[in-house]
Amino acid sequence: MRRRSLLRLGLLASLTLGVAGAGVALWTPGWRQGRFSSPARALWRAVAQAVLADLLPTGAAAREAALDQHLERLQATVAGLPPATRNELSQLLALLDLAPSRLALTGLRHGWGAADPQDVQAALQSMRLSDNTTRQQIYHALRDLTQAAYFASPATWAVLGYPGPAALAGSVSP
């Protein structure tokens, strides 16, 4: 091996380790100590605004309160998942926070906190219609968890005109 080749190899190895190190430094798990990380909360807030658009209150204060309540329900929903599923979801949320993987998987150029709801809707639609099954699975995970947490609350049933479960004949109420 010549000196020039050895120097190129050393430079390439240094760059590779630097990029890998930076990636590890930027990696923030989506789920830590029983709660969503700050980047994961921004992601879920953006997804909720896109998926639940017309179901959320129109007033700014009421909308923010509804989103905060939704994020708490979503967090409780995820806390009830098996540990292996929570770990996989945490890894997915971390990937979706990193700019290169977010761009590759969703097409979103901006971070979740800065993304416009229409851009998030377009990204979700693109994932839904994608030929790539991984992108489709990510879409379903984001949408399904968002909807499950939202509609689990009796407070949201009125939006749909759902009066709640019917009382069974002969049942004793608490």
C-alpha positions in Angstrom: 0.0 0.0 0.0 1.4 3.4 -0.9 1.5 6.3 1.4 -1.1 8.3 -0.6 -3.6 5.3 -0.5 -3.0 5.0 3.2 -3.7 8.7 3.8 -6.9 8.4 1.7 -8.0 5.4 3.7 -7.3 7.2 6.9 -9.2 10.3 5.8 -12.2 8.2 4.7 -12.2 6.2 8.0 -12.0 9.5 10.0 -14.9 11.0 8.1 -17.0 7.8 8.5 -16.4 7.7 12.2 -17.1 11.5 12.5 -20.4 11.1 10.7 -21.3 8.0 12.8 -20.4 9.8 16.0 -22.4 12.9 15.1 -25.4 10.6 14.3 -25.1 8.9 17.7 -24.8 12.3 19.4 -27.9 13.6 17.7 -29.9 10.4 18.3 -32.6 11.0 20.9 -34.8 8.1 21.7 -38.5 8.8 21.3 -39.5 7.2 24.5 -37.4 7.7 27.7 -38.3 7.0 31.3 -42.0 6.4 30.5 -42.5 9.5 28.5 -42.1 10.9 25.0 -38.9 12.9 24.4 -39.4 16.5 23.4 -38.7 15.8 19.7 -41.2 12.9 19.8 -43.9 15.2 21.3 -43.3 17.7 18.5 -43.8 14.8 16.0 -47.0 13.6 17.6 -48.4 17.1 17.8 -47.7 17.7 14.1 -49.2 14.4 13.2 -52.3 15.0 15.4 -52.9 18.4 13.8 -52.7 16.8 10.3 -54.7 13.7 11.1 -57.3 15.2 13.4 -57.5 18.6 11.5 -61.3 19.2 11.4 -62.0 17.3 14.7 -59.9 19.7 16.8 -61.4 22.9 18.2 -60.9 26.0 16.0 -60.0 28.5 18.8 -56.3 28.7 19.5 -56.5 28.1 23.2 -59.0 25.3 23.0 -57.0 23.7 20.2 -53.8 23.7 22.2 -55.6 22.3 25.3 -57.1 19.5 23.1 -53.7 18.7 21.7 -52.1 18.6 25.1 -54.8 16.3 26.4 -54.4 14.2 23.2 -50.6 13.9 23.8 -51.2 12.7 27.4 -53.7 10.1 26.2 -51.3 9.0 23.5 -48.5 8.7 26.0 -50.7 6.6 28.2 -51.6 4.4 25.2 -47.9 3.9 24.4 -47.1 3.2 28.0 -49.6 0.2 27.8 -47.8 -1.4 24.9 -45.4 -4.3 25.4 -41.8 -3.2 26.1 -40.5 -4.5 22.7 -43.2 -2.6 20.8 -42.4 0.6 22.8 -38.7 0.1 22.0 -39.4 -0.2 18.3 -41.6 2.8 18.4 -38.9 4.8 20.2 -36.4 3.9 17.5 -38.9 4.9 14.8 -39.5 8.3 16.5 -35.8 8.9 16.8 -35.3 8.1 13.1 -38.1 10.4 12.1 -36.5 13.2 14.2 -33.2 13.0 12.3 -33.3 15.2 9.1 -31.8 12.7 6.6 -34.1 9.8 7.7 -37.1 12.1 8.1 -36.6 13.4 4.5 -36.1 9.8 3.1 -39.0 8.3 4.9 -41.6 11.1 4.9 -40.4 13.7 2.4 -40.6 16.4 5.1 -37.8 19.0 4.7 -38.5 20.8 7.9 -38.5 19.5 11.5 -41.9 18.4 12.9 -42.3 21.5 15.1 -41.8 23.8 12.1 -43.9 21.7 9.6 -47.1 23.1 8.3 -50.1 20.8 8.9 -50.8 20.7 5.1 -47.2 19.6 4.6 -47.6 16.8 7.2 -50.9 15.8 5.5 -49.1 15.6 2.2 -46.2 13.6 3.7 -48.7 11.1 5.3 -50.6 10.8 2.0 -47.4 10.1 0.2 -46.4 7.4 2.7 -49.9 5.9 2.5 -49.7 5.6 -1.3 -46.0 4.6 -1.4 -44.9 1.3 -3.0 -42.5 1.0 -0.1 -44.0 -1.2 2.6 -41.8 0.4 5.3 -43.2 3.9 4.5 -46.7 2.4 4.5 -46.2 0.8 7.9 -44.9 4.1 9.3 -47.9 5.9 8.0 -50.3 3.3 9.6 -48.4 3.4 12.9 -48.6 7.2 13.1 -52.2 7.5 12.0 -53.6 4.5 13.9 -51.9 5.4 17.2 -53.1 9.0 16.8 -56.7 8.0 16.1 -56.8 5.4 18.8 -55.6 7.8 21.5 -58.0 10.5 20.3 -61.1 8.5 20.1 -60.4 6.6 23.4 -61.6 9.7 25.3 -65.3 10.1 25.9 -64.8 13.8 25.6 -64.2 13.3 21.8 -67.2 11.2 21.1 -69.6 14.2 20.8 -67.6 15.4 17.8 -68.8 12.2 16.0 -72.3 12.3 17.4 -71.5 9.1 19.4 -73.5 9.1 22.6 -71.3 6.5 24.2 -71.9 2.9 25.0 -75.5 1.8 25.6 -76.4 0.6 29.0 -77.0 -3.1 29.1 -80.4 -4.3 30.3 -80.1 -5.6 33.8 -76.7 -4.2 34.4 -75.9 -2.5 37.7 -74.3 0.9 37.4 -71.5 1.7 39.8 
